[in-house]
Amino acid sequence: MLRIEIDGGPPTTDRLATGLLANYGHFTAMQVRDRRVKGLDLHLRRLDQAHRELYRTGLDGDRVRRLIAHALRDDVRDAAVRVVVFGLDQPSVMVALRPPTPPPTTPQRLMSVAYTRPLPHVKHLGGFGQLHHRDRAARAGYDDALLTTDGVVVESAVANIGFLDGDDVVWPRADWLHGITMRLLERELPSRREVVRLADVGRYRGAFLANSIGVVGVSRIDDVGFDVGFADDASARVRAAYDAIPADPVD
């Protein structure tokens, strides 16, 4: 951990304990490179919308930006940053800095699980379910869990999933978290949404995962394998589109 601040100050034991024991709130995660973030406005809008839903009032994006800049100070230009809003009656804003996280370098293998996240459109605290299933997948020899509801593909434990159909990206139509990277890619690539059933994933030529860490191809879902060469080429195309998106300055 590089640094933690709560409302721009040190993370005292009392304030950390309050957040830990309440286990109530929301957050967003971003990668900062040279003090810039892709889709920073979308991250700030996500925090504001979640805050209105959970706390019935808005969250000032300029204040959040200042808190991020304060935590970075002049000595950190690259970091994995998590902005966490926690608490019940008087929520606090925590900014946690960790070393920058590179995306995986090899295509991912996914194990499907039947699991529905509560309030899936909010990036909220308390991700026990998806982390538990991700751990189950890892112990079974997979890289991540693929969440499904009634046989319909939703998302992975920590990322949106996109399927490749010709030149189009197909995003599952389901109750998922509308990720920031997914939103950005929808602007850059021909995309559509349709119901993707687990039993039918083999009809797509490939798939990829997308979250704040970046884009990585998918080589297998359960016993359905995708052509690794095509997956590498296609995910490289998606990754190139993502990499070309300009980033926004934090300060």
C-alpha positions in Angstrom: 0.0 0.0 0.0 1.4 3.4 -1.0 -1.0 5.6 1.0 -4.5 5.8 2.6 -6.4 9.0 3.4 -9.9 9.6 4.8 -11.5 12.9 3.9 -8.0 14.2 3.1 -6.5 13.2 6.5 -4.8 10.3 8.1 -6.7 7.0 8.5 -7.2 6.9 12.2 -8.1 3.6 13.9 -11.5 4.9 14.9 -12.4 6.0 11.4 -11.2 2.8 9.8 -13.1 0.7 12.3 -16.3 2.6 11.6 -16.1 1.7 8.0 -15.1 -1.9 8.6 -17.9 -2.6 11.1 -20.6 -0.9 9.0 -19.6 -2.6 5.8 -21.9 -0.2 3.9 -21.0 2.1 1.1 -19.8 2.2 -2.5 -16.6 2.7 -4.4 -14.9 3.1 -7.8 -11.4 1.8 -8.8 -9.2 3.4 -11.4 -5.7 3.2 -12.8 -3.7 6.5 -12.7 -1.0 6.9 -15.2 1.1 10.2 -15.2 -1.7 11.6 -13.0 -4.3 10.9 -15.6 -7.3 8.5 -15.6 -9.3 7.2 -18.5 -13.0 8.1 -18.1 -12.5 10.1 -14.9 -15.8 11.9 -15.5 -17.5 8.6 -15.6 -15.9 7.5 -12.3 -17.1 10.7 -10.7 -20.6 10.3 -12.1 -20.7 6.7 -10.9 -19.8 7.9 -7.3 -22.4 10.6 -7.5 -25.2 8.3 -8.7 -24.4 5.6 -6.2 -24.3 8.2 -3.4 -27.7 9.5 -4.4 -29.1 5.9 -4.2 -27.5 4.9 -1.0 -27.4 8.2 0.9 -30.1 10.2 -0.9 -27.8 13.1 -1.7 -25.1 13.9 -4.3 -21.3 13.6 -4.0 -19.4 16.6 -5.3 -17.1 15.4 -8.1 -14.7 18.3 -7.7 -14.2 17.4 -4.1 -13.5 13.8 -5.0 -11.0 14.9 -7.6 -9.2 17.1 -5.0 -9.1 14.2 -2.5 -7.5 12.0 -5.2 -4.9 14.7 -6.1 -4.2 15.3 -2.4 -3.5 11.6 -1.8 -1.2 11.4 -4.9 0.6 14.6 -3.9 3.8 15.3 -5.9 5.5 12.0 -5.3 3.1 9.5 -7.0 2.3 9.7 -10.7 1.2 6.1 -11.3 -1.0 4.1 -9.0 -4.1 1.9 -8.6 -6.5 4.2 -6.9 -9.7 3.2 -5.0 -12.2 5.8 -3.9 -14.4 4.3 -1.2 -17.4 6.0 0.4 -18.3 4.3 3.6 -20.4 4.7 6.7 -24.0 4.9 7.7 -25.1 8.3 9.0 -22.2 10.5 8.0 -20.2 8.8 5.2 -16.5 9.4 4.7 -14.5 9.3 1.6 -11.3 7.2 1.6 -8.7 7.3 -1.1 -6.4 4.3 -1.1 -3.3 4.1 -3.3 -1.6 0.9 -4.3 1.1 0.2 -6.9 -0.2 0.3 -10.5 -1.8 -2.9 -11.6 -1.0 -4.2 -15.1 -3.6 -6.4 -17.0 -3.1 -10.1 -17.2 -0.7 -11.2 -20.0 -2.4 -14.5 -20.9 -6.1 -15.2 -21.9 -8.3 -16.0 -19.0 -10.2 -19.3 -18.2 -13.6 -18.8 -16.7 -15.7 -21.1 -14.6 -19.4 -20.4 -14.7 -21.3 -20.1 -11.4 -25.0 -19.4 -10.6 -24.8 -16.2 -8.6 -26.7 -12.9 -8.6 -25.1 -9.9 -7.0 -27.4 -7.8 -4.8 -28.0 -4.3 -6.3 -25.9 -5.2 -9.3 -25.9 -1.8 -10.9 -24.1 -0.3 -7.9 -20.4 -0.9 -7.2 -21.0 -1.4 -3.5 -19.0 -2.7 -0.6 -19.4 -6.3 0.6 -18.4 -8.3 -2.5 -18.2 -11.5 -0.5 -20.2 -13.5 -3.0 -18.2 -12.8 -6.2 -14.9 -13.1 -4.4 -15.9 -16.4 -2.9 -16.8 -17.8 -6.3 -13.6 -16.3 -7.8 -11.7 -18.3 -5.1 -13.6 -21.4 -6.0 -12.8 -21.0 -9.6 -9.1 -20.5 -8.8 -9.0 -23.7 -6.7 -10.6 -25.5 -9.7 -7.8 -24.3 -12.0 -9.6 -21.3 -13.6 -8.6 -17.6 -13.5 -12.0 -16.1 -12.7 -15.7 -16.9 -12.1 -18.3 -16.1 -14.7 -21.5 -15.1 -13.0 -24.8 -16.3 -14.5 -28.5 -16.0 -13.6 -30.9 -18.7 -14.8 -28.3 -19.8 -17.4 -27.8 -16.2 -18.7 -24.3 -14.8 -18.8 -24.0 -11.6 -16.7 -20.3 -10.7 -16.0 -17.2 -12.1 -14.4 -16.5 -11.6 -10.7 -14.5 -8.5 -11.3 -15.1 -7.4 -15.0 -17.6 -7.1 -17.8 -17.4 -9.7 -20.5 -17.7 -9.0 -24.2 -18.2 -11.5 -27.0 -16.9 -11.2 -30.5 -19.3 -11.7 -33.4 -17.5 -10.6 -36.6 -16.4 -7.0 -36.2 -19.1 -6.4 -33.5 -18.7 -6.6 -29.7 -21.7 -8.3 -28.1 -22.3 -7.3 -24.4 -24.6 -9.5 -22.4 -28.0 -8.0 -21.8 -28.4 -8.7 -18.1 -28.4 -7.0 -14.6 -24.7 -6.2 -14.4 -22.5 -3.3 -13.3 -22.1 -1.0 -16.3 -18.3 -0.8 -16.0 -16.3 2.3 -16.9 -14.1 0.5 -19.4 -17.2 -1.1 -21.0 -18.8 2.4 -21.4 -15.6 3.7 -23.0 -15.4 0.8 -25.4 -19.0 1.1 -26.4 -18.1 4.5 -27.7 -15.2 3.3 -29.8 -16.3 -0.1 -31.2 -19.4 -1.3 -33.0 -21.3 -2.8 -30.1 -24.7 -4.3 -29.3 -26.4 -5.9 -26.4 -28.2 -9.2 -26.5 -29.1 -12.0 -24.1 -26.1 -14.5 -24.0 -27.0 -17.9 -22.7 -24.3 -20.0 -21.2 -25.3 -22.9 -23.4 -24.7 -20.8 -26.5 -21.3 -19.1 -25.8 -19.6 -21.5 -28.3 -21.3 -19.7 -31.2 -19.1 -16.7 -30.7 -15.6 -16.5 -32.1 -14.1 -15.2 -28.9 -14.5 -13.2 -25.8 -12.6 -10.7 -23.6 -12.8 -9.2 -20.1 -12.8 -5.4 -19.5 -12.3 -3.5 -16.3 -10.3 -0.6 -15.0 -7.1 -2.7 -15.2 -7.6 -3.1 -18.9 -8.6 -5.7 -21.5 -7.6 -9.4 -21.7 -8.8 -12.2 -23.9 -10.8 -15.2 -22.7 -9.6 -18.7 -23.8 -12.2 -20.9 -22.2 -15.6 -20.9 -20.5 -16.1 -24.2 -18.7 -15.5 -26.8 -21.4 -15.9 -24.4 -24.3 -12.6 -23.3 -25.7 -12.0 -20.3 -28.0 -9.3 -20.2 -30.7 -6.3 -18.6 -28.8 -4.8 -17.0 -31.9 -8.1 -15.3 -32.7 -8.6 -14.4 -29.1 -5.2 -12.8 -29.0 -5.7 -10.9 -32.2 -9.2 -9.8 -31.3 -8.4 -8.7 -27.8 -5.4 -6.9 -29.1 -7.8 -4.9 -31.4 -10.0 -4.1 -28.5 -7.0 -3.3 -26.3 -5.7 -0.9 -29.0 -9.0 0.9 -29.1 -9.0 1.2 -25.3 -5.3 2.4 -25.2 -6.1 5.1 -27.8 -8.7 6.7 -25.5 -7.2 9.9 -24.1 -7.0 10.1 -20.3 -8.2 13.0 -18.1 -6.0 14.9 -15.7 -6.7 14.4 -12.1 -5.5 18.0 -11.3 
